[in-house]
Amino acid sequence: METKLQGVLNSEIQSGSNANVPIEPVRAAFPALTRAPGFIFFDNAAGTQVPQIVLDAVNHHLLECNVQRGGRYAKSREVDATILRARRSVADLVNARDSSEIAFGMNATSFIRLVSLAIAQTIGKRNEIVVTDMDHEANVATWLALERNGARFLWWKVRDDGNLHVDDLIPLVSSKTRLVACTLASNAIGSIVDVAAAAKVAHAAGAEIFLDAVHYGPHGLIDVQAFDCGYLVCSGYKKLRLAPLSTKTSPEWMPQYVILKRSLRADPRKRCQGGFVCNRRSKPSEATKNRCRSKCFAS
Ligand SMILES: Cc1ncc(COP(=O)(O)O)c(C=O)c1O
């Protein structure tokens, strides 16, 4: 079996476009792979190995500029400039209109939760949220938790062909729909959803769409303007960044997750410090703002 598999892989490598991939320099970029020469890593869906260039950047930050942001001294300004550059490069990566649409934080699940808490405050008569049975639990359970805030849920279900069809979304959406939460790609079977069409349906009813690009991100190009999404979340640790070490780890030197709120143009640092979605539609009380501030882990 092993020999047969090896034969298949060899012929794939020789005949396919993979034949031209300079694999040795690629492996050499990853300390974990060079330290264990026989180690072939296939578990990247759960998180990727980290290249030296990322470790160097983190080392540089910790050794040279591990300071408070927003200060008037040179090191602090250097950190602010680095984060701005990171935001701009992520904006390019996902084709955002503006770098202020990008925020970094801990991980996808906590970002979905953060946004859901803000949306919970704006639930009124528009209290219906569409979730799918193809999504990762992170983009389902987080929304279901809003039941206590008066949200109602409608399920967009997978068909026998293993995908979500926009025709099935249409009857679920109405003037009561606040949000459609769906994935770009199934993390179980890889089906790719036509999210641009789903966004059209949501917007026609005055609703927003929240996209989970965690599984899709490492495999496909993200284009938030083409998707026309309100929010998109993606996990950087599946894209050659460091994984979160603890909830106390400073996100400033670990800009690994991104979330996007397209129509929001405020300074990302301020919007996060005040609880960034709360700022847009409702006027939160001082107590709410303080709660958001104490929970804030996005930069
Ligand atoms: C499709 C999808 N969404 C969300 C998540 C949760 O991501 P995170 O670990 O960044 O919270 C995962 C994790 O595997 C995933 O595959």
Ligand as a Chemical Component Dictionary entry (heavy atoms), coordinates in Angstrom:
data_LIG
# 
_chem_comp.id                   LIG 
_chem_comp.type                 NON-POLYMER 
_chem_comp.pdbx_formal_charge   0 
_chem_comp.three_letter_code    LIG 
# 
loop_
_chem_comp_atom.comp_id 
_chem_comp_atom.atom_id 
_chem_comp_atom.alt_atom_id 
_chem_comp_atom.type_symbol 
_chem_comp_atom.charge 
_chem_comp_atom.model_Cartn_x 
_chem_comp_atom.model_Cartn_y 
_chem_comp_atom.model_Cartn_z 
_chem_comp_atom.pdbx_ordinal 
LIG C1 C1 C 0 -14.214 26.652 9.023  1  
LIG C2 C2 C 0 -13.686 27.021 10.391 2  
LIG N1 N1 N 0 -14.220 28.077 11.028 3  
LIG C3 C3 C 0 -13.783 28.462 12.242 4  
LIG C4 C4 C 0 -12.787 27.763 12.896 5  
LIG C5 C5 C 0 -12.330 28.248 14.224 6  
LIG O1 O1 O 0 -11.143 28.978 14.049 7  
LIG P1 P1 P 0 -10.266 29.494 15.258 8  
LIG O2 O2 O 0 -9.477  28.324 15.751 9  
LIG O3 O3 O 0 -9.373  30.552 14.686 10 
LIG O4 O4 O 0 -11.165 30.012 16.308 11 
LIG C6 C6 C 0 -12.200 26.635 12.289 12 
LIG C7 C7 C 0 -11.136 25.885 12.958 13 
LIG O5 O5 O 0 -10.682 24.862 12.528 14 
LIG C8 C8 C 0 -12.663 26.256 10.986 15 
LIG O6 O6 O 0 -12.153 25.200 10.328 16 
# 
loop_
_chem_comp_bond.comp_id 
_chem_comp_bond.atom_id_1 
_chem_comp_bond.atom_id_2 
_chem_comp_bond.value_order 
_chem_comp_bond.pdbx_ordinal 
LIG C1 C2 SING 1  
LIG C2 N1 SING 2  
LIG C2 C8 DOUB 3  
LIG N1 C3 DOUB 4  
LIG C3 C4 SING 5  
LIG C4 C5 SING 6  
LIG C4 C6 DOUB 7  
LIG C5 O1 SING 8  
LIG O1 P1 SING 9  
LIG P1 O2 DOUB 10 
LIG P1 O3 SING 11 
LIG P1 O4 SING 12 
LIG C6 C7 SING 13 
LIG C6 C8 SING 14 
LIG C7 O5 DOUB 15 
LIG C8 O6 SING 16 
# 
